[in-house]
Amino acid sequence: MIVDELIAKVREKISQNEIEDGIEELSNNLRDSAYYNEILIQSGRLKQVSKDRRLGILSIDEINRIETQIKINILELLEAIKKDRQIIPIVRANQKWQSDIDLRIDIRVFLFEINQDDEPKYYKTMDFADANDFLNQVYLEISDYVAPKTYGKDWVLVDRETDEELTYSMIEERIMQEETLMEKFFDDDLKGTDFVVRKKN
């Protein structure tokens, strides 16, 4: 179903002559697949013909012919993808990253909310020995989305409002402030800080 929805979406883009959007949809969903190189080739051809159009190098008929061929190539690619059921986990994995994973870190306790429908999990600061210990716990919560020991390389935590990355030193500082935080544990005025898990470019 997930692949059928992707194919239908791309077909609709192509039928509306939104070729670039259709190619981008394929590119976002089929990274690490055997079809990715072909997608890049068609993307390159489309960019070149767009450039030639701006420069007046090609006639309208030539541009239409090339764009039509690109459409045909994409539609043929979609037929191959439709028959390849091994593509399903690749599409599913890439779609998970197309929206950030919500993660709340409370200033008094580390609170993880991966899904609003899930029961929130609370971790007191004393539960963590250091930044690595903290990140290991985060990983356990989002292991469906990321590989182990890839923080800073494949994914980071960023402040939702400032877009600032949560560095090791920031984590260590919060843990070092444990006694102060615990003294304020029952202070209702303390506010949590919203972070999102973000894939590195």
C-alpha positions in Angstrom: 0.0 0.0 0.0 2.8 2.4 0.9 4.4 2.0 -2.5 1.1 2.2 -4.4 0.4 5.5 -2.7 3.8 6.8 -3.7 3.3 5.7 -7.3 -0.1 7.3 -7.4 1.2 10.6 -6.1 4.1 10.7 -8.6 1.7 9.7 -11.5 -0.5 12.6 -10.5 2.4 15.0 -10.5 3.5 13.8 -14.0 -0.1 14.1 -15.4 -0.2 17.7 -14.1 3.2 18.4 -15.8 4.8 18.9 -12.4 7.8 16.8 -13.4 10.2 18.3 -11.0 7.9 17.7 -8.1 7.4 14.1 -9.2 11.1 13.4 -9.4 11.7 15.1 -6.0 9.0 12.8 -4.5 10.8 9.7 -5.9 14.2 11.0 -4.7 13.0 11.6 -1.2 11.5 8.1 -0.9 13.9 5.9 -2.8 17.3 6.9 -1.4 19.5 3.8 -0.9 17.5 1.9 -3.5 18.6 0.5 -6.9 16.5 3.1 -8.6 18.1 6.1 -7.1 20.8 6.6 -9.9 18.1 6.5 -12.6 16.1 9.1 -10.6 19.2 11.3 -10.5 19.8 10.9 -14.2 16.2 12.1 -15.0 16.6 14.9 -12.6 19.8 16.0 -14.3 18.1 15.9 -17.7 15.2 18.0 -16.5 17.5 20.6 -15.0 19.5 20.8 -18.2 16.5 21.2 -20.4 15.2 23.9 -18.0 18.6 25.7 -18.3 18.5 25.4 -22.1 15.0 26.8 -22.1 16.2 29.9 -20.2 19.1 30.4 -22.5 17.0 29.9 -25.6 19.3 27.1 -26.8 16.5 24.7 -27.7 13.3 25.2 -29.6 9.9 24.7 -28.0 9.4 21.5 -30.0 12.8 20.1 -28.8 12.0 21.0 -25.2 8.6 19.3 -25.4 10.2 16.2 -26.9 12.8 15.9 -24.2 10.3 16.6 -21.4 7.9 14.0 -22.9 10.8 11.4 -22.9 11.6 12.2 -19.3 7.9 11.6 -18.4 8.0 8.3 -20.2 11.2 7.2 -18.5 9.7 8.1 -15.1 6.4 6.2 -15.8 8.5 3.1 -16.9 10.5 3.5 -13.7 7.2 3.5 -11.7 6.2 0.2 -13.4 9.4 -1.4 -12.3 9.0 -0.1 -8.8 5.5 -1.4 -8.6 6.7 -4.9 -9.2 9.5 -4.7 -6.8 8.1 -5.5 -3.3 11.6 -5.4 -1.8 11.4 -1.6 -2.2 8.7 -1.4 0.6 11.1 -1.2 3.6 13.2 1.4 1.9 10.2 3.7 1.2 9.0 3.2 4.7 12.3 4.1 6.2 12.7 7.2 4.2 9.1 8.4 4.9 9.8 8.1 8.6 12.5 10.8 8.2 10.3 13.2 6.1 8.8 14.5 9.3 10.8 15.2 12.5 10.3 13.0 15.5 8.9 15.0 18.4 10.9 14.8 21.5 10.3 16.8 24.7 13.1 17.1 27.3 11.7 18.5 30.6 14.0 20.8 32.6 13.4 18.9 35.8 13.3 15.4 34.4 14.1 14.1 30.9 10.7 13.4 29.4 10.4 11.6 26.1 7.2 11.9 24.0 7.9 10.1 20.8 4.2 9.7 20.1 1.4 11.8 21.8 -0.7 8.6 22.0 2.0 6.8 24.0 2.3 7.0 27.8 5.1 9.6 28.5 8.3 8.2 30.0 10.0 10.2 32.8 13.7 10.0 33.7 15.2 11.9 36.7 18.6 13.5 36.0 20.1 11.2 38.6 19.3 8.3 36.2 22.1 9.5 33.8 25.8 9.2 34.5 26.9 11.3 31.5 25.9 12.5 28.0 26.5 9.1 26.5 24.2 7.5 29.0 21.6 10.1 28.1 21.9 9.6 24.4 21.8 5.8 24.8 18.4 6.2 26.5 17.2 8.5 23.7 18.4 5.9 21.2 16.3 3.2 22.9 13.3 5.4 22.5 13.9 6.0 18.7 15.7 2.9 17.7 13.1 2.3 14.9 14.4 5.4 13.2 18.1 5.6 13.8 21.2 3.3 13.9 23.2 2.9 17.2 26.1 5.3 18.0 25.2 7.7 15.2 24.4 10.8 17.2 26.0 13.9 15.6 26.7 11.9 12.4 23.2 10.7 11.2 21.0 12.5 13.7 20.9 15.3 16.3 18.6 16.9 18.8 17.8 20.5 18.0 15.8 23.1 20.0 12.5 23.6 18.3 12.4 27.3 18.7 16.0 28.3 18.2 17.1 25.5 15.9 20.2 25.1 18.1 21.8 21.7 18.3 21.9 19.9 21.6 25.6 19.2 22.0 27.4 16.8 24.4 28.5 19.8 26.5 24.9 21.0 26.9 23.8 17.6 28.0 26.7 17.3 30.5 25.8 20.8 31.9 22.2 19.7 32.6 23.4 16.6 34.4 25.9 18.6 36.4 23.1 20.8 37.6 21.2 17.9 39.0 21.2 19.1 42.6 19.9 22.5 41.6 17.2 21.0 39.5 16.1 18.6 42.2 15.8 21.5 44.6 13.3 23.0 42.2 11.6 19.7 41.5 8.2 20.9 42.8 8.4 24.4 41.2 5.4 24.5 38.8 6.8 27.5 37.0 9.6 25.6 35.5 9.1 25.0 31.8 10.1 22.2 29.6 12.2 22.6 26.5 11.0 21.2 23.2 13.5 19.4 21.0 13.1 17.4 17.8 15.2 14.6 16.4 16.6 15.7 13.1 18.4 13.7 10.4 21.8 15.2 9.4 22.1 16.4 5.8 
